[in-house]
Amino acid sequence: MTGALFSFMAMAISGRELSADFTTYQILFFRSLVGVLLIAALISTSRPGWLQVHTQRRGAHLLRNIAHFGGQYGWFYGLAFIPLAEVIAIEFTTPVWTALLACLLLGERLTAPRLAALVLGVAGLLLILRPGSGTLQPAALAVMAGAIGYALSYIQTKSLSATETPLCILFYMTLIQLPFGMVPSLLHWQTPPLHALPWIVLVSITAMSAHYCMARAFRLADATVVVPMDFMRLPLIALVGYLFYDELIDWPVALGALMMLAGNLINIRAEQRKSGLRQEVFKAPRSPE
């Protein structure tokens, strides 16, 4: 999780720095271009190599990456216009939208803990956005739309993970999203200046390392450990924004994020208890009859 936290912060900083020279589409194009080369190298050195990218689910990959590209566009667009902490805080609504969309699209039950997480998440989001106060910005709405895009991509990832390897999913992510960013970038093309090259490499590497570290963290520890650590991104990125960009800490944003954290923890603890009960029932000794 420490690796994931530093990766997310580095990705946010590099995205902010690149926004001074490039459009959001160009940032996503360069990110995918470097990313596909990195993933190709990893596939070449892993087993079973390129066999794992053979897929019968091209349509599912396409749908996932349309949603994921929309999520990334909203996130990087927001980095250019609103404080870093606000971007991260709004992004934390992704579990809320995931639960709601899973209920609508996958038929999953909206239990009381999930409903509590949904209510707290929406309340926290309203506190952050403060509609009607005159402070609502289009960039904040773009980040919120991006969070919904991420939620759709997570649902599709859940389906793909049953048949595809993680490297296969990452490979098609970078490959499919490459033309999504390239085509609009060509309309306003700008050759990267030398000072931007390190930021381009950094945003591409940290995008991969963040997801890898997060996946490893969930494999090694319970969600009740991982999720609170993930919320450390907010105070850490707020500190970065204060030190490097003179961004003041917005207390409504912090309070709204805490409400989201509370809702997520309520839902996670409930799911853990449910999982524990299932395991106890499975392990319970059967009667001689």
N, C-alpha and C positions, 0 to 999 in steps of 0.2 A: 504493500500500500504506500510505503514511502516513495518507491519508484513511480507509482501511479500519480501521486500528488505532485511530485516534481515534474513529471512529464506533462501533466495537464497545465501546470503553471507556465512551463516553458513554451507550450503550444499556444497558450493565450498571449503571452508576451510577444512571441514571434509573429502571431497573427496581427496583433496591434501594430507592430513595427512595419510589417509588409503592407498594411492598409494605407500607409502614407504614399506608397509608390504604385500600388496595383489595385484593380477592382477586385471584388470578392470572387468573381468567376476566375480571374487569373490566379489568385491565391489557391483556389481549389484545383485548378489545372496543374500548377507546379507541384502541389502536394500529391496529386494522383500520379503524376509522371515519375517522381522520385519513388513514390510508394510502390508502384508496379515493378520497378527495378529491384527494390529491396525484397519484395515478396517472391519475385522470380528467383532471386539468389537463394532464398531460404528453401524454396521448393526443390531446387536443384540439389541441395545438400541434405535433404531429409528423405525419409522413406515413407511411402513408396514413390517418392519423386513426383514426376509430372502425371503419373497415373491418377493421382488424387484430384486433379482438376477436371477429369472427365465427368460430366454431369448430364443427367437427363432432365434437370430442373432449371433450364435457362430462363423460363418465364418467371419463376419464383425469385431467381437472382435479380432479374430486371426490376421486378416490383419492389424488392427490398432496397435496391440501390437508388431508385427514384425517390423513395421516402427518405433514405439516409442522406442523399445529396441535398434534399430540401432542408433536412435537419442541420447539416453542416453549413449550408448557405446562411440560414438564419443566425447560427452561432457566430460565424466569422463576420457577418455583416454587423451584428450587434457590437462586436469588439471595437469597431472603428468609431462608434458614435456614443456609446453609453459606458459608464464606469465598469471596470472588470468585475467587481463584486456583484453588480446587478445582473450581468450576463450569467454568471455562475449560479446565482440565486434562482433566476427564472428557469435555468436549465434543470434545476432540481425538481421541477414539476413533472419531469418525464415519467417517473413511476406512477404519478396520478393518472396521466393520460393513458399509460400502458394498462393499468387496471381497468379503466373505463372502456378502452377499446377491446380488451380481452373479453370483457363482459358482453359487448355488443357484437363482436366478430367471431369469437371462439365459443361463446355460450358459457363462459366461466361464471360461477356464482358470485354475486356482489354481497359478501358476508358483512356482518356488522363491523369488524375491524377494518375491512377494505373500504367500507363506507365512511368510517371515521377518518381514515387516511385521505380519502377523496375530499371530504369536507374541509379538513385542516389544510390540505394542499391548495384548494381553491381559495380559502380564506387568506392563506399566506401570500398567494399570488396577487390577490386584490390589494393586500396591504403594500406589496412591492410596487405594483403598477399605479395604485391610487387613481383610478379613473375618476374624472370630474374635477380633479385638483389642478388641472392645467399643466401637470408635469409629465403626462403620458406622452411617450415618444414613439414614433413609428418603428425605430430600431428595437424597442422593447417588445413590441408586438411581433416583429420579425423573429426575435429569439423565442418567444412563446410558440409561434408557428413552427419554428425549428424543433422545439421540444416535442410537439405533436408528431412531427416527421420522425424523430428518433424513436418515439413510442411505436409507431407503425413498423419501423425497421426492426425493432426488438421482437415484435410479434412474429414477423416473417423469419427472423433469425432462429427463433425457437422452433419453427417448422423445419427450416433447412438443416439445423444441427442434428436432426435425426438421421440424415443420410450423407451429409457433407462434412469434411474435416474443417477445422478452423482456418487452416491455410488456404483451403479451397474457397471458403467464404471471403477471406481477405483478398485473395487474388482477383476474384470477380468483382469485388468492391472497387478496387483501384482500376481495373481494366474497363469496367462499364462506366465508371464516373469520369474517366479520362476525357472522352469526347463531350460529356456534359459540360465540362469546364472549358474545353478547348474551343468549341465552336463559337460561343459568345466572346471568348477572349480574343479571337482573331479579328473581331469587329473593331476593337480598340487595342490593338497589340502594342505592347511596349517591351522591348528587350530588357531583361533584368540587368540593372547596374551591378557592378562588382560588390558593392557594399550590401546588396540584398541577398547574395548567394548563400551566405551562412544562415540567414533566417529561413530561406527556402528549405535548405537541408534540415535545419532544426525542426521546423514545423512538420516535415514529413516523417522524420525519425520518431519524434515524440508522440505523434498520432498513433504509430504502431506500438511503441513501448507502453503507452498509457493503457491501451486495451489489453495488451499481453499481461502487464503487471496486475491489472484489475481482475482478469480471469484467473490468474494464479492465486491471488488473494482469496477469492471466493472458493477456490479448490482447497486451500490450506486452512481456512478459518470460517467460522459461522458468520452469517450475514449480520448478526447483531454486533459483531466486531468490525466487519468491513464497512458497513454503511455509515456508522458514526465517524470513522476515520475519513471516509470520502467527504463528509460534510466539513472536514478541516480545510477543504479547498477554499471555502468562503472566507474565513479569517485570514488565511495565508495570502489569497489573491487580493483581499482588501489591503493587506499590509504592502504588497507589491505595488498596488495602485497608488497608495499613499506615498511610498518612498520614491517611485520612479515617475509617476504621472501627476502628482499633487492632487490625487482624488481623495476627497473627504469620506470618512466612513458614514454611510447612511443607515441610521438606526432602524427605520421602518423596514429596510431590506434585510437587516440582520434578524429582526423579530419575525418577519415573514418566513425566512429560511428556517428559523427554530421551530415554527409551527409545522412546516413541512417535515422536518426531521422527526418531530414528535409523532406525526401521523405515520411516517414510514416505520418507525420503531414499534408502534402499536400493531401494525399489520405484520411485521416480521416476527414479533414475539408470538402472535396468535398462530401464524403458520408453523412456527417451531413447535408450539404445544400440540398442534394437530398432528404434525409429523411424529412427535414423540408418542402420542397415543396410538398411532398406527403401528409403530414399532413394538410397543408393548403388547398390542393385540396379536401381532404376528408371532411374538416370542412366547406368548402365554401358553402353558402346557395344555394339551388337549385332554379331554376326559377320556377314560378308557372306553367309553361307549363309541 
